[in-house]
Amino acid sequence: MKSIYTLLGICIFVFGCQDHQNKHAEENNSDELIFVVDMSVNGKSKAEVATFTEYYTAQVEKNEPSSMGWGFFESGEKVILIERYKNADAMINHATNVSAGGILEEAFAQFNSFFTIDMISIHGNISDELKETLSNFPFPVAYNEAYANYSRMISNVSTSPMTIDLVSLESEANTFIDNQFNFFYESSLETAQNTFSFDAVLIGTDAAEYYSGWEAMKTSIEGQLSIENPMFTHSNRNVIISSSGDMASYTQLLNFSFEVDGESMSVENVRNSGVIQKINGQWKIVQIHWSIGVQGQAVSY
C-alpha cells in the first residue's frame, strides 16, 4: 500500500511540473508605451488600404521584436493606428528604422503616401530622449503621462514543440495556386490586389514587364483584364513547401487561351514559377515569373 501512495505522489509531482511548464509566465511592464494615431486616408480605396496595412504590419512585426502590438483599424472615413512598444527605447528604435537610411525608410515613404497623420496621442511614461526624437517628425503629438498602470508581458514557457501539418498546408498552397488567376476570370482588379502581396514582384514575358510592388504592376494588370474568355490549364506542377509551412515555391507549365476583340488566341507551354507566402492567415503571391522558351539555343554553349 505504501508503494502505491509513493507512486501516486510521483505521478502528481510529474504531471504538476508538466502543467506548470505549459502555463504562461507573466511579467509586469509598467514602461509600455501606447501610441494612438489618428489618420486621414489620401484618396486610396478600402482594398488598397487593406493590402498596404497588411504589408506594413508584417514589416514592423518582422523587423521590430520590441514592438508589442500593432494594428490599423477602420474608423468611418479615417484609420486609427494603435502601436504598442515595450518601452521608450523600442519606440526610438522604430523612429530610427523609418528615418533616412533605416530598414523601414521605403515602407514609411509608402505609408505617408497612403495616410496623413492628424494627431498622435501617446500614453505612458515618456522620456526626454523620446520627446526629442519625436520632435524631428512633422506630426502633432499629445503626451499623456500615466497615473497608474500595468501591462502584462506574457511568454509561453512550454517546451512542447509546435506541430506543423505540412501535408494540409501543401494542399492549401496547391488550392491557392489553382485559383491564383481568378482575377482574370472575374475581370476584377480588386481580386488581383488581394491575390498579390503589397511588395510582390512580377516578371512577365515582355522586356518591360519587371514590376516590383503592387503600385508598379497595377496598370499592367488592369490592361490585361480586358481580355475575354480566359482559360488556364496546367501540367508538370511541382510545389515545395517550407519547413515552417508559411511559404512555398512552385513551377508548372501553363496553356493559356483567350479572346481579344472577338479573335481567339492561345499560348502554350508557358513556363510559370512563383513564390507564395501565408500572410496573416492568407496565401499571397510574393513573386511570379512567366517565360516562353525559344526554339534552339538563345545562348550557345
C-alpha positions in Angstrom: 0.0 0.0 0.0 2.9 2.4 0.9 4.4 1.8 -2.6 1.1 2.8 -4.2 1.0 6.1 -2.3 4.6 6.7 -3.3 3.8 6.1 -7.0 0.7 8.3 -6.8 2.8 11.1 -5.2 5.4 10.8 -8.0 2.7 11.0 -10.7 1.2 14.1 -9.1 4.6 15.7 -8.9 5.5 14.9 -12.5 2.2 16.0 -14.0 2.1 19.0 -11.8 5.6 20.0 -13.2 4.4 19.5 -16.8 1.3 21.6 -16.1 3.5 24.3 -14.7 5.8 24.2 -17.7 2.8 24.6 -20.1 1.4 27.7 -18.2 2.4 31.2 -19.3 4.9 33.2 -17.4 3.6 36.7 -16.6 5.8 39.8 -16.1 4.6 43.3 -15.3 5.9 46.0 -17.7 5.0 49.5 -16.4 7.2 51.0 -19.1 4.9 50.1 -22.0 4.0 53.0 -24.4 0.8 53.1 -26.4 0.5 55.3 -29.4 -2.9 56.1 -30.8 -2.5 57.6 -34.3 -5.5 59.4 -35.9 -5.1 59.4 -39.7 -6.9 60.5 -42.8 -6.7 58.4 -46.0 -5.1 60.0 -49.0 -7.5 59.0 -51.8 -6.9 55.3 -51.5 -9.7 52.7 -51.8 -10.5 50.4 -48.9 -9.0 47.5 -50.8 -5.8 49.4 -51.3 -5.7 50.4 -47.7 -6.3 46.8 -46.6 -3.5 45.5 -48.7 -1.0 48.1 -47.7 -1.7 47.9 -44.0 -1.3 44.2 -44.1 2.1 44.6 -45.7 3.2 47.4 -43.3 2.1 45.5 -40.2 4.1 42.5 -41.4 7.2 44.6 -41.9 7.1 46.0 -38.4 6.5 42.6 -36.9 9.4 41.2 -38.8 11.9 43.9 -38.0 11.0 45.2 -34.5 10.8 42.4 -31.9 10.4 45.0 -29.1 7.1 46.2 -30.6 4.4 44.5 -28.5 1.4 45.1 -30.8 0.4 46.9 -34.0 -2.9 47.4 -35.7 -4.7 49.5 -38.2 -8.5 50.0 -37.6 -11.2 51.4 -39.7 -12.9 54.5 -38.1 -15.5 55.9 -40.5 -13.6 57.6 -43.3 -10.5 57.6 -41.2 -8.0 55.0 -39.9 -6.8 54.6 -36.4 -3.3 53.0 -35.9 -2.5 51.6 -32.4 1.1 50.9 -31.7 2.4 49.3 -28.5 6.1 49.4 -27.5 7.9 47.6 -24.7 9.5 50.9 -23.6 10.7 54.3 -24.9 13.9 52.7 -26.3 11.7 50.4 -28.5 9.9 53.4 -29.9 13.2 55.3 -30.5 14.3 52.2 -32.4 11.2 52.4 -34.6 11.8 56.1 -35.3 15.3 55.2 -36.4 14.0 52.4 -38.7 11.6 54.7 -40.5 14.1 57.6 -40.9 16.6 58.1 -43.7 18.8 55.1 -44.1 16.6 52.9 -41.8 15.4 49.5 -42.8 11.8 50.7 -43.0 12.5 54.0 -44.8 10.9 52.9 -48.1 7.9 51.4 -46.4 7.4 54.6 -44.3 7.5 56.7 -47.5 4.7 54.5 -48.9 2.9 54.9 -45.5 2.9 58.6 -45.9 1.5 58.4 -49.4 -1.4 56.4 -48.0 -2.1 58.4 -44.9 -2.0 61.9 -43.4 -1.3 61.8 -39.7 -3.7 64.2 -37.9 -2.7 63.5 -34.3 -0.5 61.1 -32.3 -1.7 60.6 -28.8 1.0 58.9 -26.6 0.1 57.1 -23.4 2.7 56.2 -20.8 5.9 57.5 -19.2 7.7 59.4 -22.0 11.4 60.0 -21.6 13.0 63.3 -22.6 15.1 61.4 -25.2 11.9 60.1 -26.8 10.3 63.6 -26.9 13.5 64.9 -28.6 13.4 62.1 -31.1 9.7 62.7 -32.0 10.4 66.5 -32.3 12.2 65.6 -35.6 9.0 64.4 -37.2 6.4 66.9 -38.5 3.4 65.4 -36.7 1.2 66.8 -34.0 1.7 65.0 -30.7 -0.1 64.9 -27.4 1.6 63.4 -24.4 -0.4 61.6 -21.7 1.6 60.6 -18.7 0.5 57.6 -16.6 -1.0 58.0 -13.1 -1.1 54.3 -12.6 -1.0 51.4 -15.0 0.1 47.8 -15.6 0.9 45.8 -18.7 1.2 42.1 -18.6 4.0 40.6 -20.7 3.1 37.0 -21.3 5.6 34.5 -22.6 4.9 30.9 -23.3 7.4 28.7 -21.4 6.1 25.4 -22.8 8.8 23.2 -24.1 6.4 21.2 -26.3 7.3 21.5 -30.0 4.6 23.0 -32.2 3.3 20.5 -34.7 3.0 21.8 -38.3 0.8 19.8 -40.7 2.8 20.2 -43.9 0.5 17.9 -45.8 -2.5 20.1 -45.2 -0.5 23.3 -45.8 0.7 21.9 -49.1 -2.8 21.1 -50.1 -3.8 24.7 -49.2 -0.9 26.0 -51.3 -2.0 24.0 -54.3 -5.6 25.3 -54.0 -4.3 28.8 -53.9 -2.1 28.2 -57.0 -5.1 26.7 -58.8 -7.1 29.9 -58.0 -4.4 32.5 -58.4 -5.7 33.6 -61.8 -9.3 34.0 -60.7 -8.9 37.8 -61.2 -8.7 37.1 -64.9 -12.0 35.1 -64.9 -13.7 37.7 -62.7 -12.0 40.6 -64.6 -11.5 42.1 -61.1 -8.7 44.4 -60.2 -9.7 44.1 -56.5 -9.4 40.3 -56.7 -5.9 40.8 -58.3 -4.9 43.1 -55.5 -6.0 40.6 -52.9 -4.0 37.9 -54.7 -0.6 39.7 -54.6 1.3 40.9 -51.6 1.9 44.6 -51.5 5.6 44.2 -52.3 5.2 41.4 -54.8 7.5 41.1 -57.8 6.0 40.2 -61.2 8.3 39.2 -64.1 6.4 38.8 -67.4 7.2 37.6 -70.9 7.8 41.2 -72.3 11.1 43.0 -71.7 9.2 45.8 -69.9 7.3 43.5 -67.6 9.5 43.6 -64.5 7.4 45.1 -61.7 8.3 45.5 -58.0 5.3 46.2 -55.8 1.5 46.4 -56.4 1.6 50.1 -57.4 4.1 49.3 -60.1 2.2 46.3 -61.6 -1.3 47.7 -61.2 -1.6 49.4 -64.5 -0.3 46.4 -66.4 -2.7 44.0 -64.7 -5.6 46.5 -65.3 -4.8 46.4 -69.0 -4.7 42.6 -69.1 -8.1 42.4 -67.6 -9.6 43.5 -71.0 -9.1 40.0 -72.4 -12.2 37.9 -72.8 -12.9 34.3 -72.0 -9.6 33.4 -70.4 -8.8 29.8 -69.7 -5.7 28.3 -67.9 -4.7 24.7 -67.7 -1.6 23.5 -66.1 0.8 20.5 -66.1 4.1 19.3 -64.6 3.4 21.2 -61.4 6.0 20.9 -58.6 5.4 22.5 -55.2 8.0 22.8 -52.4 6.7 24.0 -49.0 9.0 25.5 -46.4 9.6 23.7 -43.1 7.7 26.5 -41.3 4.7 25.9 -43.6 4.1 29.6 -44.4 5.9 29.8 -47.7 6.0 27.7 -50.9 7.7 27.8 -54.3 6.2 26.2 -57.4 6.9 25.6 -61.0 4.4 24.5 -63.7 3.6 24.7 -67.4 0.6 26.7 -68.5 -1.6 26.7 -71.5 -3.5 30.0 -71.8 -6.3 30.6 -74.2 -8.3 33.9 -74.5 -10.1 36.3 -76.9 -9.2 39.8 -77.9 -11.8 41.8 -80.0 -13.5 38.5 -80.8 -10.4 36.8 -82.1 -9.4 33.6 -80.4 -5.7 33.3 -79.3 -3.7 30.8 -77.3 -0.2 30.5 -75.8 1.1 27.0 -74.9 3.8 25.7 -72.6 4.3 29.0 -70.8 6.9 28.4 -68.0 5.4 29.7 -64.8 7.1 29.8 -61.4 6.5 31.7 -58.3 6.7 32.0 -54.5 3.7 32.3 -52.3 3.6 33.2 -48.6 0.9 32.9 -45.9 0.5 36.4 -44.6 -2.0 37.0 -41.7 -3.6 33.7 -42.5 -4.0 34.2 -46.2 -1.8 33.0 -49.1 -0.4 35.7 -51.3 1.8 35.8 -54.4 5.1 37.4 -53.4 6.9 36.6 -56.7 5.7 35.3 -60.0 7.5 34.7 -63.3 6.3 33.9 -66.8 8.5 33.0 -69.7 8.2 31.5 -73.2 11.0 29.3 -74.4 12.6 30.0 -77.7 13.4 27.3 -80.3 17.0 26.2 -80.2 19.6 27.9 -78.0 19.3 31.6 -77.1 22.9 31.4 -75.9 25.4 29.0 -77.4 27.5 26.9 -75.1 
